Amino acid sequence: MNRNSRRSLASRTWLGLMYALTVVALIPLGLVLWFTIAKGLPSVIHSQFFFNAELPPCEPSCPAVSNAGVSHAIAGSAIMVGLASLMAIPIGILSGIYLAEYRVARWSSWVRLGADVLVGTPSIAIGLFIYAFLVVPFHHFSGYSGAVALAVLMLPIIARTTEGAVSLIPNGLRESGLALGLPRWRVSLQLILPAAAPGVITGALLSVARAGGETAPLLFTAFGAPFLVLNPNQPMQALPMTVFRYALLPYKSLQAQAWGAALVLIVLVLAVNLVSRWVLRRQIALAGQL
Amino acid sequence: MVGIVASSVPAVLVLVVLTLLQQAAPAIKQFGLGFLTGSEWNPVTEHFGALPAIFGTVATAFMALVLALPVGVAVAAILAEPGHTNLRGIVGTGIELLAAIPSVVYGIWALYVLAPWSYLHIETPISERLTFVGWLGDPAPRGLFTAALVLAVMVLPTLTAISRDVIKAVPRGMKENAIALGATWWETTWKVILPSARAGIFGATILALGRALGETIAVTMVIGNAYQIPHSIFQPAYTLASVIANEFTEATGNIYPAALVELGLVLILVTLAVNLVALLLVRSTAREASLTA
């Protein structure tokens, strides 16, 4: 075999190997989805799963299993993520606009660095921080403190995605607003923000999905509760906490609920991600037209 | 005005570090630097040392990167190629969805599916065949290696997404020159594209390292929770984040919670440093690429 055919063979082999590695990279996605659906579906098909709170475990198996549910976790997650969104989305969007519209300001590069580092901060450390800040002074765990912890996680994500969306808006729009004599804040809020809305919504949705799936910052803030709690001043349960706590218990009935909760979680998170991807594509198409 | 609102982002970061520092103060005063080198963790006698947890954190993160790096760079190189836009779009979306799956779902999957499988089909065969290698002995259903496997899957999207962008930022001219000189696809990729994207890929690796160091829930569920420096990579261990997750709500007294917060402080300072280095690397390569293009 001459040198050139050896080189071309080597090239093809490596290309094949790299395609194979690409397939390998996708295997875990398939496996996680498959096992979560296969093991979670038996719990989820009972309607009580969504309307009842948890029942004490009974082993080895008993009829009560099919009556237990995660309504308390769903309610807790919804309330805490909702409160967190109310806090993080306005601040995040304003920060993002600042980053995009005042990108030459020296301070904005510090804010950007802060946001990037905050995204990479371990979420458990944020849990410890909120514990010291909001749980210790009030002497009890609460849904409010959980919501603040989630808001801290959401803030940098919203800020950076808003910045990205606002930067896509062509300068002409900005200049025409300024030329008409609008002050800069009105240009930002009334011209740029509506034009960037799909991208901003995408960022908000992605951060909601991220917050909805977080366990670590809730462990020492919301703490968890075995029954339905609607008052955020009390300890609250959340879906990811249900998965974490029940999965490690030796009771089959509770493990089944953990898988069910994992399935609910993964369906919500993937739905939000796919929707936001579609919205983002619209934004890019829209920005192209402007 | 907007600048003041935006300042809340770095302000929160500073506040986190200062609060942890203040909460950890009793432990810092009591143990000093010995906290980092001590290997005992005894809430009864109130002797605390962080070394086994630091070891576990670094070892799992490092092993995860060794596993994920070749796969991540290969996927990135494939995704950065032109053509087959739809197929590449689907693969890219799939990899990004890996990042969207909550860590607790990885945890339950790893606990019930991955850990038993890797115990039977990876750990046991390897240790039976390589009995003379000490650090590959004594397989256990939960341990460092299982945790590293899950972490590898979890950091793959970070690694792939950034490496793909960096590889795409390599000026087209470089690639075209190589092909014009008669280089094959592999020679172009291996000797031209990857070397010029090297700094950026390194940055992506460090960023993934930061993620792996701080990951809590999935690791806590499969690492085995044994406060020791294990003699084998298949043995149970502990990480900084999982000690905090497991013990903090039960910690009583003055020193015990402070020692746990100090573990958190060590974790956050290490990830801060790692993230800063990574961000600077990724940014500087992006700037270089835009200059040469």
Interface residues (C-beta under 8 A of the other chain):
Chain A: R7 S8 A10 S11 W14 L15 L17 M18 Y19 L21 T22 V24 A25 L26 P28 L29 L31 V32 F35 T36 K39 I91 L94 S95 I97 Y98 L99 E101 Y102 A105 W107 S108 W110 V111 L113 G114 A115 D116 V117 L118 G120 T121 P122 S123 I124 A125 I126 L128 F129 Y131 A132 F133 V152 L155 P156 A159 W185 S188 A209 G212 G213 E214 T215 A216 L219 F220 F223 P240 V243 F244 A247 L248 Q255 A258 W259 A262 L265 I266 V269 L270 N273 R277
Chain B: M1 V2 G3 V5 A6 S7 S8 V9 P10 V12 L13 L15 V16 T19 L20 Q22 Q23 P70 V71 G72 A74 V75 A77 I78 L79 V91 T93 G94 I95 E96 L97 L98 A100 I101 P102 S103 V104 V105 Y106 G107 I108 W109 L111 Y112 V113 V153 L156 T160 T184 W185 W186 E187 T189 W190 L207 G210 R211 L213 G214 E215 T216 I217 M221 A241 I244 A245 F248 T249 L260 V261 G264 L267 I268 T271 L272 N275 L276 L279
